[in-house]
Amino acid sequence: MSKAFKQELEMNVLSMPQPISRLSEHLLHEQFSVALQPRVNVHTQLLHGFEVFARWQHPQRGYIAPAQFIHIAESQELIDQLTFFVIEQAAPIFKQYNQNHALKLSINISPLSFYHPDFLDELLRICEQSGLKPKQLILDFPESVVTDDFQTFSLLLDQFREAGFLVALDDFGTSDATALNIDRMHLHELKLDYTITKNMVKDKESRFLAQSAITVARHSNVLITAECIEDQDTLDLATRLGVDIVQGYFIGKPMFKEELANWWQAYQKTLCNY
């Protein structure tokens, strides 16, 4: 996240009405929910797993964008509680589709959480309580963290990997993470920044960035994901370039439990025709 964007968010938060600018654990359980977005393996067409997103529907103000409430949660030291809430709410939905225990659940982790001394132990406790194994969770973190303090952060990542969690570098292609750094982090996955995926059909520079990212992923033996797949042309190009996993509105939007069940029924029918 750029410094200018952070400053803009802070200004937006300060100008928010009081009911929105303050969070509490009570509000998390009362007004927040989770939506899961399917992630598909392009080689097999099979479901790879889901990415889970928090959703805040305020009773007076309506839908509050994640970019706003995540910043609030970080500033009020509630970001860990938000993460744990999301995992607890997503776990029973995820397990319905994970009968063979092969699927993965991706969740965005605030860089601040990795530095909190009790976060790992609490994360393990929440997983055990929710019936999830660490190897089923992919912890996503933004590329900007790598360039801020790579040495310290890579040591922190080692602790999470040793505990069994998978880690993924999000927003790849927007900062300065090097192939050497990526190799040292022993990642499970690289996720192309959505701006690259969204524009790569028409924009040569975006296509070049996508190809470079895929080369890095192959060199480091990690999976490469293209987010923001919104049409057939983008899906076809991503497949030709060699990505492993795709997600986006063309595959399926982030969905609540009932919507997801309908999507799954329809998707199973497409697999029968594959």
C-alpha positions in Angstrom: 0.0 0.0 0.0 1.5 3.3 -1.0 2.1 6.2 1.5 -0.3 8.4 -0.4 -3.0 5.8 -0.3 -2.5 5.3 3.4 -2.8 9.0 4.0 -6.0 9.1 1.9 -7.4 6.3 4.0 -6.6 8.0 7.2 -8.3 11.2 6.0 -11.4 9.1 5.0 -11.4 7.4 8.4 -11.2 10.6 10.3 -14.1 12.1 8.3 -16.3 9.0 8.9 -19.4 9.2 11.1 -18.7 8.0 14.6 -20.5 4.6 14.2 -18.2 3.7 11.4 -14.9 5.0 12.6 -15.0 2.8 15.7 -14.9 -1.0 15.8 -15.2 -3.5 18.6 -15.2 -7.3 18.9 -18.9 -7.1 19.5 -19.5 -5.4 16.2 -17.4 -8.0 14.4 -19.8 -10.7 15.5 -22.9 -8.6 15.0 -22.3 -6.9 11.7 -19.6 -8.7 9.9 -19.8 -11.8 7.6 -17.6 -13.7 5.2 -17.7 -14.3 1.5 -15.7 -17.0 -0.3 -14.4 -16.7 -3.8 -13.6 -19.9 -5.8 -10.1 -20.5 -7.1 -9.7 -23.0 -9.9 -6.7 -25.0 -11.2 -6.4 -24.2 -14.9 -4.6 -27.5 -15.7 -7.3 -29.8 -14.3 -10.3 -27.4 -14.2 -10.8 -28.6 -10.6 -11.5 -26.4 -7.6 -8.3 -25.5 -5.9 -9.9 -23.8 -3.0 -11.3 -20.4 -1.9 -10.1 -17.0 -0.8 -12.1 -15.7 2.1 -13.1 -12.0 2.5 -14.6 -10.1 5.4 -17.8 -8.1 4.6 -19.2 -5.3 6.8 -22.8 -4.4 6.3 -23.5 -1.4 8.6 -27.2 -1.1 9.7 -27.3 2.6 8.9 -24.4 3.2 6.4 -24.7 0.0 4.4 -21.8 -1.7 2.8 -18.4 -0.5 4.1 -15.4 -1.3 1.8 -12.6 -3.5 3.1 -10.0 -0.9 2.3 -11.6 1.3 4.9 -12.5 -1.1 7.7 -9.2 -3.0 7.6 -7.3 0.2 8.1 -9.6 1.0 11.1 -9.0 -2.5 12.5 -5.3 -2.0 12.2 -5.3 1.4 13.8 -7.5 0.2 16.7 -5.5 -3.0 17.2 -8.4 -5.2 16.3 -6.9 -6.7 13.1 -5.9 -10.0 14.7 -9.5 -10.4 16.1 -10.9 -9.7 12.6 -8.6 -12.3 11.1 -9.6 -14.9 13.7 -13.3 -14.1 13.2 -13.0 -14.6 9.5 -11.3 -18.0 9.9 -13.9 -19.1 12.4 -16.8 -18.1 10.1 -15.2 -19.5 7.0 -14.2 -22.9 8.4 -17.6 -24.7 8.4 -18.4 -23.4 4.9 -14.9 -24.5 3.6 -15.2 -27.9 5.2 -18.4 -28.6 3.3 -16.5 -28.6 0.1 -13.2 -30.1 1.3 -14.3 -33.7 1.7 -11.0 -35.0 0.3 -8.9 -32.6 2.3 -7.2 -31.3 -0.8 -8.5 -27.8 -1.0 -6.8 -24.7 0.3 -8.3 -21.7 2.1 -6.5 -18.4 1.4 -6.8 -15.4 3.7 -5.2 -12.0 3.7 -3.0 -11.4 6.7 -2.1 -7.9 7.8 1.7 -7.4 7.8 1.2 -6.0 11.4 -0.2 -9.4 12.5 3.0 -11.2 11.5 4.9 -9.0 14.0 2.5 -9.6 16.9 4.2 -12.0 19.3 1.1 -14.0 20.2 -0.4 -14.1 16.7 1.0 -17.5 15.6 0.0 -19.3 18.8 -3.5 -17.9 18.7 -3.8 -18.7 15.0 -2.9 -22.3 15.7 -5.5 -22.4 18.5 -8.2 -21.0 16.2 -7.4 -23.6 13.6 -7.6 -26.4 16.0 -10.8 -25.1 17.4 -12.2 -24.7 13.9 -11.1 -28.1 12.7 -8.6 -26.8 10.2 -5.1 -28.0 9.6 -2.4 -25.4 9.1 -1.5 -27.0 5.7 -5.0 -26.1 4.5 -4.4 -22.4 5.1 -2.6 -20.1 2.7 -1.5 -16.8 4.4 -1.4 -14.0 1.9 0.8 -10.9 2.5 1.5 -8.0 0.2 4.7 -7.6 -1.8 5.5 -4.2 -0.3 6.4 -6.0 3.0 9.2 -7.8 1.4 10.9 -4.6 0.3 10.4 -2.8 3.7 12.4 -5.2 5.9 13.1 -8.5 4.1 15.5 -10.0 6.6 13.2 -9.6 9.6 10.1 -10.6 7.8 11.6 -13.7 6.2 12.6 -14.9 9.7 9.0 -14.4 10.8 7.7 -16.3 7.8 9.9 -19.3 8.7 8.1 -19.6 12.0 4.7 -19.8 10.2 6.0 -22.3 7.6 7.5 -24.5 10.3 4.1 -24.5 12.1 2.7 -25.9 8.8 1.1 -22.9 7.2 1.5 -22.1 3.5 2.4 -18.6 2.6 1.7 -16.6 -0.6 3.0 -13.3 -1.9 0.1 -11.1 -3.0 0.1 -8.1 -5.4 3.2 -9.5 -7.1 4.6 -7.2 -9.8 3.9 -3.9 -8.1 7.0 -3.6 -6.0 10.6 -4.7 -6.0 10.6 -8.2 -4.7 13.5 -10.0 -6.4 13.7 -13.6 -7.6 16.4 -14.3 -5.0 14.2 -13.0 -2.2 11.2 -15.1 -3.4 13.4 -18.2 -3.5 14.5 -17.6 0.1 11.0 -17.2 1.4 10.0 -20.8 0.3 6.6 -19.6 -0.9 3.6 -21.8 -1.8 2.3 -19.3 -4.3 2.8 -16.0 -6.1 -0.4 -13.9 -6.9 -0.2 -11.5 -9.8 -1.4 -8.0 -9.0 -4.9 -7.5 -10.3 -3.9 -4.5 -12.3 -1.5 -6.7 -14.4 -4.1 -9.4 -15.0 -6.9 -6.9 -15.8 -4.8 -5.2 -18.4 -2.6 -7.9 -19.9 -4.9 -8.7 -22.9 -4.6 -5.2 -24.4 -1.5 -3.9 -22.7 2.0 -5.2 -23.8 3.7 -4.0 -20.6 1.2 -5.8 -18.4 1.6 -8.9 -20.5 5.4 -8.7 -20.2 5.1 -8.3 -16.4 2.8 -11.4 -16.2 5.3 -13.4 -18.3 8.2 -12.2 -16.0 6.3 -13.2 -12.9 5.5 -16.7 -14.3 9.2 -17.1 -15.1 10.1 -16.2 -11.5 7.5 -18.6 -10.2 8.8 -21.5 -12.3 12.4 -20.8 -11.2 11.3 -20.9 -7.6 9.0 -23.9 -8.1 5.9 -22.1 -6.7 2.4 -21.8 -8.0 1.4 -18.7 -9.9 -2.2 -17.2 -9.6 -3.9 -14.7 -11.8 -6.6 -12.8 -10.0 -9.2 -10.5 -11.5 -10.2 -12.9 -14.4 -13.2 -11.1 -15.7 -13.7 -12.5 -19.2 -12.9 -15.4 -21.5 -10.1 -13.6 -23.3 -8.2 -12.9 -20.1 -8.7 -16.5 -18.9 -7.4 -17.9 -22.3 -4.4 -15.6 -22.2 -3.6 -16.5 -18.6 -3.8 -20.2 -19.5 -1.5 -19.8 -22.5 1.0 -17.8 -20.5 1.2 -20.7 -18.0 -0.6 -19.6 -14.8 -1.7 -22.4 -12.4 -4.6 -20.9 -10.6 -7.3 -18.4 -11.6 -9.9 -16.5 -9.7 -12.1 -13.6 -10.6 -15.7 -12.7 -11.4 -15.6 -14.8 -14.6 -14.9 -17.8 -12.5 -17.1 -16.7 -9.5 -17.4 -13.6 -7.4 -16.9 -13.7 -3.6 -20.1 -15.3 -2.4 -22.0 -15.9 0.8 -22.9 -19.5 1.8 -26.2 -19.8 -0.1 -24.7 -18.2 -3.3 -21.7 -20.5 -3.1 -23.9 -23.6 -2.9 -25.7 -22.5 -6.1 -22.3 -21.8 -7.8 -21.0 -25.2 -6.9 -23.9 -27.0 -8.3 -23.5 -25.2 -11.6 -19.8 -25.7 -11.7 -20.1 -29.4 -11.1 -22.3 -29.6 -14.2 -19.6 -27.8 -16.3 -17.0 -30.4 -15.0 -19.2 -33.2 -16.3 -19.0 -31.7 -19.8 -15.2 -31.0 -19.6 
